[in-house]
Amino acid sequence: QVQLVESGGGSVLTGESLRLSCTASGDTHTINFMGWFRQAPGKEREGVAAVYTEGGATYYDDSVKGRFTISQDGTESTVYLQMNSLQPEDTATYYCAAARKVVAALDSTEYRYWGQGAQVTVSS
C-alpha cells in the first residue's frame, strides 16, 4: 500500500501563485507515476499534470501548460505542483495520485492510490 499526503492549498487572487506538495510513503517502490488531478463542484475529475518518477518525463493538460510545473525531489517520493498565473477556473479540489505503468498519464482511472485532496480557490 501507498499513502499520499498533500499540502499547500489555499485561497489566492487571480494571477497569484501556489505550490502543492505530495509525499508518498509505504510501498513506494511499487509506483513510478505520480500525478495531480482536480475536481471542481459539479464537474468530473480531470488530469492536470503527471510525472514518470523513474525517468522524469512530465505530462500536462493543455489548460495548464506554461502556467503549472510538476517536479519531484531527489527521493522520487515527493512531487510538487507549482501553479502560477492562477485563474478562477483553476478553483477545485486538487488530488495527488500514484500508480505504476500507466498508459495515459492524465487518465484518473489508471491511478490506484489517492491523497485526501487540497482545496485551491482563486478569486477575481
Disulfide bonds with the S-S distance in Angstrom:
Cys22-Cys96 2.00
